[in-house]
């Protein structure tokens, strides 16, 4: 499977996880010039911006959460919130997938 197909499979797995936990999908692959948000889901309280990382050959998950990456994700979230009428609390989750299994979910990453 090529890299894009692996990424899309990871996103589908994560989306299924959120929908089975009561979230409704809102958008996938929301893109602006700074970045892409893989999945946007919502429930009664939150709109959740989900960044999916497939890490089949990596063990150091912390290396994927750099200040630069968070900066671009935050700018993308700000743009989304600015252009959509949202009355829910925004939340950023980063989900790590390894060999078709969710191995770690970092919920509510601080938005600066």
N, C-alpha and C positions, 0 to 999 in steps of 0.2 A: 504494500500500500504506500502511495506517495505521501509526502509531508502534509499536503492540504487535506487529503482524504483522512489521514490520521487525526488531524485537527478537527475536522467536521464530525468525525465519529465521537471524539471527546466532548465536543459541544452538545451533540445529541444526547449523550449519556447524562451530562450535567443538567440539561433542560428537562429530561425525564425525571431526574432526582427532585428538582424543584417543583415540577408539576405534581408529582406524587406526594409532595409535602404541602400542598394547598396553594401554590403560587400559580398565577396565570401568566403565560408568555405574552410579552408586549412587543418585543422586537428581537431580531437576531442580526448580528453583524452590522450594527449601527456604526457608520464610518463618517469621520470628518478628516480634515487634513492632518490633524495631530495624531489620531489613533483610531482604533476600532474597539468597540465594546462587543464582546462575543454574544452575550445574552442579556436581555433586560426583561425581568419578571416583576410581578407585583402581587401583593396580597392586600388585605384591608388597611394595613398600617404602613407598609414600606413599598417603595420602588427600589428594586435591587439591581445594581449593575454588576454583572458577573463576568469576570475575566477567567478564562479557562486556559490552563497550562498543561499540555501533555508532556510528561517528563519520563518517557520510556527508558532513557539511558542516563538519567541524572538522579543523584541522591541528595544533593544540596539544594533543597527547596528555597531556602532563604536567599540564594543568589538571584532568584527570579523576581524578588520584590525590592527593586532598587528605587532610590529617590527619583531618578529620571523617569522610570516607567510610571511611577505613581503620579508624577507631575503631568504627564501626557494623558493618563487615564482621567485625572481630575479635570483637566481642561475639556476633555470630551464630555464628561458628565455635566460640567457647567454649561456647555453649549446645548446639550440635550434639554436640561432643565429650563434654560432660557427660551428655547424654541417650542416647548411643549407645556401645556397647562397641567402642572403636577401639584396635587395637594397632599402628597404623602411624603414621609421622611425618606430621603435618599440614603442608600446603603451600598457600600462596595464590598463584594465578596470575591475572593480569589480561590479558585478550586483547582487542585492538582489531580491529574488523571495519569495512572501508570498501567500500561498493558490492559486497558479496558476497564479499570476499576478506579473509583474515586478513592484516593488515599489520604487526602487532607483538604479541609475546607477552612479557610481563614475568613471568618465573618466579621463584617462591620469594620473594615480597615478604615482608619481615621482619614477623613477628607479634610485637608488643610484649608 
